[in-house]
Amino acid sequence: MADQDRNAASEEAYLFDKIRSVSDPVSGQSLIESKRLMAAELKESNARFVIRANGLTAEQRALLEKQISDLLQADPSVAKTYFTFVLSKPKPKIIAVASGKGGVGKSTLSAALALLLKQKGRRVGLVDADIYGPSQALLMGAKQQSVAAVGDQLRPVVTADGIAMLSMGQIADPNQAIAWRGPKIAGAFNQLMAADWSECDVLIVDLPPGTGDIQLSMVREHKPDGVLIISTPQDMALIDAKRAVDLFRKTETPIIGLIENMAGYQCPHCGEISDPFGAGGAELAAADMGIDFWGYIPLGLNIRLAADSGHLGDCLKDSAEGAAAAFSKIAERLGVWVDQQG
């Protein structure tokens, strides 16, 4: 059996190498680099290829068949060539939201991005990875929705706003502390990530503060497509934001940008704007670290009240000014970024 497996592997590698020059009509990369070629088999002089059909026209399929057949025509080990085109569900783009420091608005940003991307027509999932201090069930108005499973795989709960989500806040007793050690915490997080997210285009992951077990599991096992980092402008928060940037750089995780939260407060009585947490610190830090700055989010009482009551989605629909407008601009920019990833 071992010899058969080894032979099959070497034959697949041989076929992969033979057609390495064939380009994916959609991405322009080779079929191997774009992962368009899913499998190849050479058995009894018959070469069989399984090719992902997503995004291909009938003409492009026919062109691929011809290009591959022409390459193998002179190969004495190949008598006939067969093709199977299959439609596969693409994996969602995983966007992690990190802060390094707690209490800087990471969970509110995660929820707002999920809601606004959904309002723009995307199929969105949301993972509350803050196992010790889950808050997304409250933010999304899903505290009363219980989590089901099929076998060992959890099924995301769909909120009233149409967001597929999972949070320990839907599983654990809200009045009891989750006093788990690192391996158990990482296991719980991995179970949330291993849920059925196949119906989602985008998966937002609300990471806990710090650079510990969950962050390491995130970058090593789940490999996010990118991470957004949020911080207040004060030095105390930026110190930890810089540590988060360092972790993601060391693990070669793409950093999408840095956002400054709690950037100014407008008095509802006189209209004067004050900066209780400072101003511009995150933008300066982004420039210093060589990462993109994605804008300011001011303090907003309406956002806080809506978040506490589980009606954040309704508040964000009025995005003409203030914090809601800032969230909307960031979500629109993130949508463009996701589309650019292919």
Buried (B, 14 or more C-beta within 10 A) or exposed (E): EEEEEEEEEEBBEBBBEBBEEBBBBBBEEBBBEBEBBBEBBBEEEEBBBBBBBEBBEEEBBEBBBEBBBEBBEEBEEBEEBEBEBEEEEEEBBBBBBBBBBBEBBBBBBBBBBBBBBBBEEBBBBBBBBBBEBBBBBBBBBBBEBEBEEEEEEBEBBBBEBEBBBBBBBBBBEEEEEBEEEEEEBBEBBBBBBEBBBEEBBBBBBBBBBBBBBBBBBBBEEBEBBBBBBBBBBBEEBBEBBBEBBEBBBEBEBEBBBBBBBBBBBBEEEEEEEEBEBBBEBBBEBBEEBEBBBBBBBBBBEBBBEBBEEBBBBEBBEEBEEBBBBBBBBBBBBBBEBBEEEE
